[in-house]
Amino acid sequence: MRGAEIAIVFGEEEPNIFKISFRAIDNANVQKIAKNFGGGGHLAAAGATVEGIEKEVVKKVIDYAKKTLN
């Protein structure tokens, strides 16, 4: 996708438990985003596992990513 700085992929591992993968282009720091949700990784590739209702988890992660990148 043109203009995207990061990609976020959500996968439901168990009911209400989501594995989230973050990938970055250029210098975006996805490790910082993952760390906020108890995960970790590298500057350009990171992940986290988050428990909650799908709609709420997606909103919370995307909102935080936007705030972090701005």
HTML snippet that shows the backbone in 3Dmol.js (N, CA, C, O; Angstrom):
<script src="https://3Dmol.org/build/3Dmol-min.js"></script>
<div id="view" style="width:600px;height:400px;position:relative"></div>
<script>
const pdb = `
ATOM      1  N   MET A   1       0.844  -1.166   0.000  1.00  0.00           N
ATOM      2  CA  MET A   1       0.000   0.000   0.000  1.00  0.00           C
ATOM      3  C   MET A   1       0.896   1.237   0.000  1.00  0.00           C
ATOM      4  O   MET A   1       1.745   1.397   0.876  1.00  0.00           O
ATOM      5  N   ARG A   2       0.706   2.082  -0.956  1.00  0.00           N
ATOM      6  CA  ARG A   2       1.531   3.290  -1.058  1.00  0.00           C
ATOM      7  C   ARG A   2       1.300   4.231   0.115  1.00  0.00           C
ATOM      8  O   ARG A   2       0.169   4.454   0.549  1.00  0.00           O
ATOM      9  N   GLY A   3       2.382   4.764   0.605  1.00  0.00           N
ATOM     10  CA  GLY A   3       2.308   5.728   1.692  1.00  0.00           C
ATOM     11  C   GLY A   3       2.242   5.100   3.076  1.00  0.00           C
ATOM     12  O   GLY A   3       2.290   5.817   4.075  1.00  0.00           O
ATOM     13  N   ALA A   4       2.135   3.790   3.157  1.00  0.00           N
ATOM     14  CA  ALA A   4       2.062   3.133   4.465  1.00  0.00           C
ATOM     15  C   ALA A   4       3.436   3.105   5.114  1.00  0.00           C
ATOM     16  O   ALA A   4       4.432   2.799   4.458  1.00  0.00           O
ATOM     17  N   GLU A   5       3.490   3.420   6.385  1.00  0.00           N
ATOM     18  CA  GLU A   5       4.732   3.346   7.144  1.00  0.00           C
ATOM     19  C   GLU A   5       4.864   2.009   7.845  1.00  0.00           C
ATOM     20  O   GLU A   5       5.968   1.493   8.022  1.00  0.00           O
ATOM     21  N   ILE A   6       3.718   1.446   8.246  1.00  0.00           N
ATOM     22  CA  ILE A   6       3.729   0.150   8.933  1.00  0.00           C
ATOM     23  C   ILE A   6       2.571  -0.713   8.442  1.00  0.00           C
ATOM     24  O   ILE A   6       1.611  -0.229   7.844  1.00  0.00           O
ATOM     25  N   ALA A   7       2.701  -2.015   8.717  1.00  0.00           N
ATOM     26  CA  ALA A   7       1.605  -2.967   8.496  1.00  0.00           C
ATOM     27  C   ALA A   7       1.315  -3.640   9.830  1.00  0.00           C
ATOM     28  O   ALA A   7       2.230  -3.982  10.580  1.00  0.00           O
ATOM     29  N   ILE A   8       0.043  -3.824  10.114  1.00  0.00           N
ATOM     30  CA  ILE A   8      -0.378  -4.495  11.339  1.00  0.00           C
ATOM     31  C   ILE A   8      -1.309  -5.634  10.940  1.00  0.00           C
ATOM     32  O   ILE A   8      -2.292  -5.426  10.230  1.00  0.00           O
ATOM     33  N   VAL A   9      -0.986  -6.848  11.409  1.00  0.00           N
ATOM     34  CA  VAL A   9      -1.812  -8.025  11.107  1.00  0.00           C
ATOM     35  C   VAL A   9      -2.323  -8.592  12.422  1.00  0.00           C
ATOM     36  O   VAL A   9      -1.548  -8.855  13.341  1.00  0.00           O
ATOM     37  N   PHE A  10      -3.641  -8.778  12.502  1.00  0.00           N
ATOM     38  CA  PHE A  10      -4.282  -9.322  13.692  1.00  0.00           C
ATOM     39  C   PHE A  10      -4.716 -10.759  13.402  1.00  0.00           C
ATOM     40  O   PHE A  10      -5.333 -11.026  12.370  1.00  0.00           O
ATOM     41  N   GLY A  11      -4.401 -11.667  14.293  1.00  0.00           N
ATOM     42  CA  GLY A  11      -4.860 -13.048  14.169  1.00  0.00           C
ATOM     43  C   GLY A  11      -5.430 -13.507  15.497  1.00  0.00           C
ATOM     44  O   GLY A  11      -4.794 -13.338  16.537  1.00  0.00           O
ATOM     45  N   GLU A  12      -6.617 -14.084  15.476  1.00  0.00           N
ATOM     46  CA  GLU A  12      -7.233 -14.562  16.719  1.00  0.00           C
ATOM     47  C   GLU A  12      -6.747 -15.980  16.991  1.00  0.00           C
ATOM     48  O   GLU A  12      -7.136 -16.920  16.298  1.00  0.00           O
ATOM     49  N   GLU A  13      -5.901 -16.130  17.995  1.00  0.00           N
ATOM     50  CA  GLU A  13      -5.315 -17.415  18.354  1.00  0.00           C
ATOM     51  C   GLU A  13      -6.316 -18.289  19.113  1.00  0.00           C
ATOM     52  O   GLU A  13      -6.410 -19.494  18.877  1.00  0.00           O
ATOM     53  N   GLU A  14      -7.049 -17.673  20.011  1.00  0.00           N
ATOM     54  CA  GLU A  14      -8.101 -18.307  20.798  1.00  0.00           C
ATOM     55  C   GLU A  14      -9.197 -17.261  20.924  1.00  0.00           C
ATOM     56  O   GLU A  14      -8.964 -16.093  20.610  1.00  0.00           O
ATOM     57  N   PRO A  15     -10.382 -17.647  21.374  1.00  0.00           N
ATOM     58  CA  PRO A  15     -11.414 -16.631  21.536  1.00  0.00           C
ATOM     59  C   PRO A  15     -10.916 -15.464  22.397  1.00  0.00           C
ATOM     60  O   PRO A  15     -10.495 -15.654  23.538  1.00  0.00           O
ATOM     61  N   ASN A  16     -10.973 -14.268  21.834  1.00  0.00           N
ATOM     62  CA  ASN A  16     -10.598 -13.030  22.520  1.00  0.00           C
ATOM     63  C   ASN A  16      -9.114 -12.920  22.877  1.00  0.00           C
ATOM     64  O   ASN A  16      -8.748 -12.140  23.755  1.00  0.00           O
ATOM     65  N   ILE A  17      -8.259 -13.694  22.206  1.00  0.00           N
ATOM     66  CA  ILE A  17      -6.809 -13.565  22.369  1.00  0.00           C
ATOM     67  C   ILE A  17      -6.214 -13.384  20.979  1.00  0.00           C
ATOM     68  O   ILE A  17      -6.298 -14.271  20.130  1.00  0.00           O
ATOM     69  N   PHE A  18      -5.610 -12.215  20.764  1.00  0.00           N
ATOM     70  CA  PHE A  18      -5.137 -11.828  19.439  1.00  0.00           C
ATOM     71  C   PHE A  18      -3.622 -11.730  19.386  1.00  0.00           C
ATOM     72  O   PHE A  18      -2.998 -11.065  20.213  1.00  0.00           O
ATOM     73  N   LYS A  19      -3.044 -12.400  18.405  1.00  0.00           N
ATOM     74  CA  LYS A  19      -1.618 -12.269  18.112  1.00  0.00           C
ATOM     75  C   LYS A  19      -1.507 -11.168  17.068  1.00  0.00           C
ATOM     76  O   LYS A  19      -2.162 -11.213  16.027  1.00  0.00           O
ATOM     77  N   ILE A  20      -0.674 -10.184  17.360  1.00  0.00           N
ATOM     78  CA  ILE A  20      -0.547  -9.028  16.481  1.00  0.00           C
ATOM     79  C   ILE A  20       0.886  -8.936  15.984  1.00  0.00           C
ATOM     80  O   ILE A  20       1.829  -8.956  16.775  1.00  0.00           O
ATOM     81  N   SER A  21       1.044  -8.836  14.672  1.00  0.00           N
ATOM     82  CA  SER A  21       2.358  -8.680  14.056  1.00  0.00           C
ATOM     83  C   SER A  21       2.471  -7.281  13.473  1.00  0.00           C
ATOM     84  O   SER A  21       1.550  -6.785  12.824  1.00  0.00           O
ATOM     85  N   PHE A  22       3.608  -6.658  13.716  1.00  0.00           N
ATOM     86  CA  PHE A  22       3.885  -5.316  13.220  1.00  0.00           C
ATOM     87  C   PHE A  22       5.106  -5.378  12.309  1.00  0.00           C
ATOM     88  O   PHE A  22       6.109  -6.002  12.655  1.00  0.00           O
ATOM     89  N   ARG A  23       5.026  -4.740  11.157  1.00  0.00           N
ATOM     90  CA  ARG A  23       6.166  -4.624  10.250  1.00  0.00           C
ATOM     91  C   ARG A  23       6.295  -3.165   9.844  1.00  0.00           C
ATOM     92  O   ARG A  23       5.294  -2.475   9.652  1.00  0.00           O
ATOM     93  N   ALA A  24       7.535  -2.697   9.714  1.00  0.00           N
ATOM     94  CA  ALA A  24       7.778  -1.292   9.404  1.00  0.00           C
ATOM     95  C   ALA A  24       8.544  -1.128   8.101  1.00  0.00           C
ATOM     96  O   ALA A  24       9.313  -1.994   7.684  1.00  0.00           O
ATOM     97  N   ILE A  25       8.303   0.011   7.481  1.00  0.00           N
ATOM     98  CA  ILE A  25       9.047   0.440   6.314  1.00  0.00           C
ATOM     99  C   ILE A  25       9.868   1.647   6.757  1.00  0.00           C
ATOM    100  O   ILE A  25       9.391   2.470   7.539  1.00  0.00           O
ATOM    101  N   ASP A  26      11.068   1.752   6.273  1.00  0.00           N
ATOM    102  CA  ASP A  26      11.961   2.866   6.610  1.00  0.00           C
ATOM    103  C   ASP A  26      12.257   2.890   8.103  1.00  0.00           C
ATOM    104  O   ASP A  26      12.701   1.884   8.658  1.00  0.00           O
ATOM    105  N   ASN A  27      12.023   4.002   8.753  1.00  0.00           N
ATOM    106  CA  ASN A  27      12.460   4.166  10.140  1.00  0.00           C
ATOM    107  C   ASN A  27      11.341   4.127  11.176  1.00  0.00           C
ATOM    108  O   ASN A  27      11.566   4.513  12.323  1.00  0.00           O
ATOM    109  N   ALA A  28      10.167   3.684  10.818  1.00  0.00           N
ATOM    110  CA  ALA A  28       9.085   3.582  11.805  1.00  0.00           C
ATOM    111  C   ALA A  28       9.475   2.556  12.864  1.00  0.00           C
ATOM    112  O   ALA A  28      10.015   1.501  12.529  1.00  0.00           O
ATOM    113  N   ASN A  29       9.213   2.846  14.126  1.00  0.00           N
ATOM    114  CA  ASN A  29       9.602   1.974  15.231  1.00  0.00           C
ATOM    115  C   ASN A  29       8.408   1.166  15.728  1.00  0.00           C
ATOM    116  O   ASN A  29       7.661   1.623  16.593  1.00  0.00           O
ATOM    117  N   VAL A  30       8.229  -0.033  15.180  1.00  0.00           N
ATOM    118  CA  VAL A  30       7.113  -0.868  15.613  1.00  0.00           C
ATOM    119  C   VAL A  30       7.407  -1.585  16.928  1.00  0.00           C
ATOM    120  O   VAL A  30       6.484  -2.052  17.595  1.00  0.00           O
ATOM    121  N   GLN A  31       8.673  -1.677  17.308  1.00  0.00           N
ATOM    122  CA  GLN A  31       9.021  -2.278  18.590  1.00  0.00           C
ATOM    123  C   GLN A  31       8.376  -1.493  19.729  1.00  0.00           C
ATOM    124  O   GLN A  31       7.883  -2.079  20.693  1.00  0.00           O
ATOM    125  N   LYS A  32       8.381  -0.174  19.615  1.00  0.00           N
ATOM    126  CA  LYS A  32       7.774   0.689  20.641  1.00  0.00           C
ATOM    127  C   LYS A  32       6.277   0.422  20.757  1.00  0.00           C
ATOM    128  O   LYS A  32       5.731   0.405  21.860  1.00  0.00           O
ATOM    129  N   ILE A  33       5.620   0.217  19.632  1.00  0.00           N
ATOM    130  CA  ILE A  33       4.185  -0.066  19.638  1.00  0.00           C
ATOM    131  C   ILE A  33       3.927  -1.412  20.306  1.00  0.00           C
ATOM    132  O   ILE A  33       3.072  -1.519  21.185  1.00  0.00           O
ATOM    133  N   ALA A  34       4.668  -2.440  19.889  1.00  0.00           N
ATOM    134  CA  ALA A  34       4.493  -3.778  20.457  1.00  0.00           C
ATOM    135  C   ALA A  34       4.772  -3.787  21.958  1.00  0.00           C
ATOM    136  O   ALA A  34       4.046  -4.422  22.723  1.00  0.00           O
ATOM    137  N   LYS A  35       5.808  -3.091  22.373  1.00  0.00           N
ATOM    138  CA  LYS A  35       6.178  -3.045  23.792  1.00  0.00           C
ATOM    139  C   LYS A  35       5.045  -2.480  24.642  1.00  0.00           C
ATOM    140  O   LYS A  35       4.823  -2.939  25.762  1.00  0.00           O
ATOM    141  N   ASN A  36       4.334  -1.494  24.123  1.00  0.00           N
ATOM    142  CA  ASN A  36       3.203  -0.916  24.853  1.00  0.00           C
ATOM    143  C   ASN A  36       2.135  -1.961  25.166  1.00  0.00           C
ATOM    144  O   ASN A  36       1.393  -1.820  26.138  1.00  0.00           O
ATOM    145  N   PHE A  37       2.057  -3.004  24.347  1.00  0.00           N
ATOM    146  CA  PHE A  37       1.051  -4.052  24.536  1.00  0.00           C
ATOM    147  C   PHE A  37       1.654  -5.334  25.097  1.00  0.00           C
ATOM    148  O   PHE A  37       1.071  -6.409  24.954  1.00  0.00           O
ATOM    149  N   GLY A  38       2.818  -5.229  25.733  1.00  0.00           N
ATOM    150  CA  GLY A  38       3.441  -6.371  26.390  1.00  0.00           C
ATOM    151  C   GLY A  38       4.256  -7.253  25.470  1.00  0.00           C
ATOM    152  O   GLY A  38       4.660  -8.348  25.862  1.00  0.00           O
ATOM    153  N   GLY A  39       4.505  -6.799  24.257  1.00  0.00           N
ATOM    154  CA  GLY A  39       5.266  -7.586  23.300  1.00  0.00           C
ATOM    155  C   GLY A  39       6.673  -7.058  23.138  1.00  0.00           C
ATOM    156  O   GLY A  39       7.192  -6.352  24.003  1.00  0.00           O
ATOM    157  N   GLY A  40       7.281  -7.405  22.029  1.00  0.00           N
ATOM    158  CA  GLY A  40       8.640  -6.974  21.776  1.00  0.00           C
ATOM    159  C   GLY A  40       9.040  -7.290  20.354  1.00  0.00           C
ATOM    160  O   GLY A  40       8.204  -7.614  19.511  1.00  0.00           O
ATOM    161  N   GLY A  41      10.324  -7.192  20.104  1.00  0.00           N
ATOM    162  CA  GLY A  41      10.833  -7.479  18.777  1.00  0.00           C
ATOM    163  C   GLY A  41      11.928  -6.524  18.398  1.00  0.00           C
ATOM    164  O   GLY A  41      12.736  -6.120  19.234  1.00  0.00           O
ATOM    165  N   HIS A  42      11.953  -6.165  17.144  1.00  0.00           N
ATOM    166  CA  HIS A  42      12.980  -5.296  16.589  1.00  0.00           C
ATOM    167  C   HIS A  42      12.341  -4.023  16.057  1.00  0.00           C
ATOM    168  O   HIS A  42      11.118  -3.910  15.976  1.00  0.00           O
ATOM    169  N   LEU A  43      13.180  -3.075  15.698  1.00  0.00           N
ATOM    170  CA  LEU A  43      12.714  -1.796  15.180  1.00  0.00           C
ATOM    171  C   LEU A  43      11.717  -1.973  14.034  1.00  0.00           C
ATOM    172  O   LEU A  43      10.692  -1.293  13.996  1.00  0.00           O
ATOM    173  N   ALA A  44      12.010  -2.882  13.099  1.00  0.00           N
ATOM    174  CA  ALA A  44      11.179  -3.033  11.904  1.00  0.00           C
ATOM    175  C   ALA A  44      10.245  -4.238  11.931  1.00  0.00           C
ATOM    176  O   ALA A  44       9.418  -4.389  11.032  1.00  0.00           O
ATOM    177  N   ALA A  45      10.357  -5.097  12.942  1.00  0.00           N
ATOM    178  CA  ALA A  45       9.493  -6.280  13.027  1.00  0.00           C
ATOM    179  C   ALA A  45       9.273  -6.623  14.500  1.00  0.00           C
ATOM    180  O   ALA A  45      10.223  -6.862  15.246  1.00  0.00           O
ATOM    181  N   ALA A  46       8.013  -6.642  14.898  1.00  0.00           N
ATOM    182  CA  ALA A  46       7.704  -6.894  16.301  1.00  0.00           C
ATOM    183  C   ALA A  46       6.337  -7.549  16.415  1.00  0.00           C
ATOM    184  O   ALA A  46       5.611  -7.661  15.427  1.00  0.00           O
ATOM    185  N   GLY A  47       5.987  -7.982  17.625  1.00  0.00           N
ATOM    186  CA  GLY A  47       4.695  -8.614  17.833  1.00  0.00           C
ATOM    187  C   GLY A  47       4.255  -8.542  19.280  1.00  0.00           C
ATOM    188  O   GLY A  47       5.043  -8.239  20.175  1.00  0.00           O
ATOM    189  N   ALA A  48       2.988  -8.824  19.489  1.00  0.00           N
ATOM    190  CA  ALA A  48       2.409  -8.817  20.828  1.00  0.00           C
ATOM    191  C   ALA A  48       1.171  -9.709  20.826  1.00  0.00           C
ATOM    192  O   ALA A  48       0.589  -9.988  19.778  1.00  0.00           O
ATOM    193  N   THR A  49       0.790 -10.140  21.999  1.00  0.00           N
ATOM    194  CA  THR A  49      -0.459 -10.875  22.183  1.00  0.00           C
ATOM    195  C   THR A  49      -1.330 -10.045  23.112  1.00  0.00           C
ATOM    196  O   THR A  49      -0.906  -9.653  24.199  1.00  0.00           O
ATOM    197  N   VAL A  50      -2.564  -9.780  22.664  1.00  0.00           N
ATOM    198  CA  VAL A  50      -3.465  -8.909  23.414  1.00  0.00           C
ATOM    199  C   VAL A  50      -4.792  -9.622  23.613  1.00  0.00           C
ATOM    200  O   VAL A  50      -5.335 -10.223  22.686  1.00  0.00           O
ATOM    201  N   GLU A  51      -5.305  -9.548  24.830  1.00  0.00           N
ATOM    202  CA  GLU A  51      -6.585 -10.157  25.160  1.00  0.00           C
ATOM    203  C   GLU A  51      -7.667  -9.086  25.161  1.00  0.00           C
ATOM    204  O   GLU A  51      -7.449  -7.973  25.640  1.00  0.00           O
ATOM    205  N   GLY A  52      -8.828  -9.427  24.623  1.00  0.00           N
ATOM    206  CA  GLY A  52      -9.945  -8.500  24.643  1.00  0.00           C
ATOM    207  C   GLY A  52     -10.916  -8.743  23.509  1.00  0.00           C
ATOM    208  O   GLY A  52     -10.747  -9.672  22.719  1.00  0.00           O
ATOM    209  N   ILE A  53     -11.928  -7.908  23.433  1.00  0.00           N
ATOM    210  CA  ILE A  53     -12.929  -7.960  22.378  1.00  0.00           C
ATOM    211  C   ILE A  53     -12.290  -7.440  21.089  1.00  0.00           C
ATOM    212  O   ILE A  53     -11.615  -6.411  21.099  1.00  0.00           O
ATOM    213  N   GLU A  54     -12.504  -8.148  19.990  1.00  0.00           N
ATOM    214  CA  GLU A  54     -11.827  -7.826  18.725  1.00  0.00           C
ATOM    215  C   GLU A  54     -11.904  -6.346  18.366  1.00  0.00           C
ATOM    216  O   GLU A  54     -10.878  -5.714  18.115  1.00  0.00           O
ATOM    217  N   LYS A  55     -13.089  -5.801  18.339  1.00  0.00           N
ATOM    218  CA  LYS A  55     -13.281  -4.407  17.936  1.00  0.00           C
ATOM    219  C   LYS A  55     -12.483  -3.456  18.828  1.00  0.00           C
ATOM    220  O   LYS A  55     -11.891  -2.495  18.338  1.00  0.00           O
ATOM    221  N   GLU A  56     -12.466  -3.720  20.129  1.00  0.00           N
ATOM    222  CA  GLU A  56     -11.754  -2.865  21.073  1.00  0.00           C
ATOM    223  C   GLU A  56     -10.245  -3.004  20.929  1.00  0.00           C
ATOM    224  O   GLU A  56      -9.521  -2.011  20.998  1.00  0.00           O
ATOM    225  N   VAL A  57      -9.760  -4.238  20.729  1.00  0.00           N
ATOM    226  CA  VAL A  57      -8.328  -4.479  20.560  1.00  0.00           C
ATOM    227  C   VAL A  57      -7.825  -3.774  19.305  1.00  0.00           C
ATOM    228  O   VAL A  57      -6.802  -3.090  19.344  1.00  0.00           O
ATOM    229  N   VAL A  58      -8.535  -3.936  18.200  1.00  0.00           N
ATOM    230  CA  VAL A  58      -8.127  -3.313  16.938  1.00  0.00           C
ATOM    231  C   VAL A  58      -8.084  -1.800  17.083  1.00  0.00           C
ATOM    232  O   VAL A  58      -7.119  -1.165  16.660  1.00  0.00           O
ATOM    233  N   LYS A  59      -9.108  -1.222  17.670  1.00  0.00           N
ATOM    234  CA  LYS A  59      -9.154   0.239  17.844  1.00  0.00           C
ATOM    235  C   LYS A  59      -8.014   0.719  18.728  1.00  0.00           C
ATOM    236  O   LYS A  59      -7.339   1.694  18.397  1.00  0.00           O
ATOM    237  N   LYS A  60      -7.795   0.040  19.849  1.00  0.00           N
ATOM    238  CA  LYS A  60      -6.758   0.439  20.788  1.00  0.00           C
ATOM    239  C   LYS A  60      -5.371   0.389  20.133  1.00  0.00           C
ATOM    240  O   LYS A  60      -4.573   1.312  20.299  1.00  0.00           O
ATOM    241  N   VAL A  61      -5.089  -0.674  19.400  1.00  0.00           N
ATOM    242  CA  VAL A  61      -3.778  -0.833  18.764  1.00  0.00           C
ATOM    243  C   VAL A  61      -3.585   0.203  17.663  1.00  0.00           C
ATOM    244  O   VAL A  61      -2.531   0.835  17.593  1.00  0.00           O
ATOM    245  N   ILE A  62      -4.577   0.386  16.810  1.00  0.00           N
ATOM    246  CA  ILE A  62      -4.459   1.343  15.714  1.00  0.00           C
ATOM    247  C   ILE A  62      -4.349   2.774  16.245  1.00  0.00           C
ATOM    248  O   ILE A  62      -3.548   3.561  15.741  1.00  0.00           O
ATOM    249  N   ASP A  63      -5.142   3.108  17.248  1.00  0.00           N
ATOM    250  CA  ASP A  63      -5.065   4.455  17.832  1.00  0.00           C
ATOM    251  C   ASP A  63      -3.672   4.720  18.408  1.00  0.00           C
ATOM    252  O   ASP A  63      -3.103   5.794  18.208  1.00  0.00           O
ATOM    253  N   TYR A  64      -3.128   3.729  19.125  1.00  0.00           N
ATOM    254  CA  TYR A  64      -1.797   3.911  19.707  1.00  0.00           C
ATOM    255  C   TYR A  64      -0.728   4.005  18.614  1.00  0.00           C
ATOM    256  O   TYR A  64       0.197   4.810  18.721  1.00  0.00           O
ATOM    257  N   ALA A  65      -0.849   3.195  17.575  1.00  0.00           N
ATOM    258  CA  ALA A  65       0.114   3.247  16.471  1.00  0.00           C
ATOM    259  C   ALA A  65       0.090   4.619  15.802  1.00  0.00           C
ATOM    260  O   ALA A  65       1.142   5.189  15.516  1.00  0.00           O
ATOM    261  N   LYS A  66      -1.091   5.142  15.555  1.00  0.00           N
ATOM    262  CA  LYS A  66      -1.201   6.474  14.945  1.00  0.00           C
ATOM    263  C   LYS A  66      -0.543   7.531  15.822  1.00  0.00           C
ATOM    264  O   LYS A  66       0.205   8.376  15.331  1.00  0.00           O
ATOM    265  N   LYS A  67      -0.823   7.479  17.114  1.00  0.00           N
ATOM    266  CA  LYS A  67      -0.254   8.441  18.058  1.00  0.00           C
ATOM    267  C   LYS A  67       1.267   8.332  18.094  1.00  0.00           C
ATOM    268  O   LYS A  67       1.965   9.345  18.146  1.00  0.00           O
ATOM    269  N   THR A  68       1.770   7.125  18.068  1.00  0.00           N
ATOM    270  CA  THR A  68       3.211   6.890  18.128  1.00  0.00           C
ATOM    271  C   THR A  68       3.925   7.355  16.870  1.00  0.00           C
ATOM    272  O   THR A  68       5.042   7.868  16.944  1.00  0.00           O
ATOM    273  N   LEU A  69       3.293   7.183  15.717  1.00  0.00           N
ATOM    274  CA  LEU A  69       3.925   7.563  14.463  1.00  0.00           C
ATOM    275  C   LEU A  69       3.850   9.055  14.189  1.00  0.00           C
ATOM    276  O   LEU A  69       4.654   9.578  13.419  1.00  0.00           O
ATOM    277  N   ASN A  70       2.906   9.747  14.800  1.00  0.00           N
ATOM    278  CA  ASN A  70       2.769  11.201  14.563  1.00  0.00           C
ATOM    279  C   ASN A  70       3.723  12.015  15.355  1.00  0.00           C
ATOM    280  O   ASN A  70       3.719  13.242  15.254  1.00  0.00           O
TER     281      ASN A  70
END
`;
const viewer = $3Dmol.createViewer("view");
viewer.addModel(pdb, "pdb");
viewer.setStyle({}, {cartoon: {color: "spectrum"}});
viewer.zoomTo();
viewer.render();
</script>
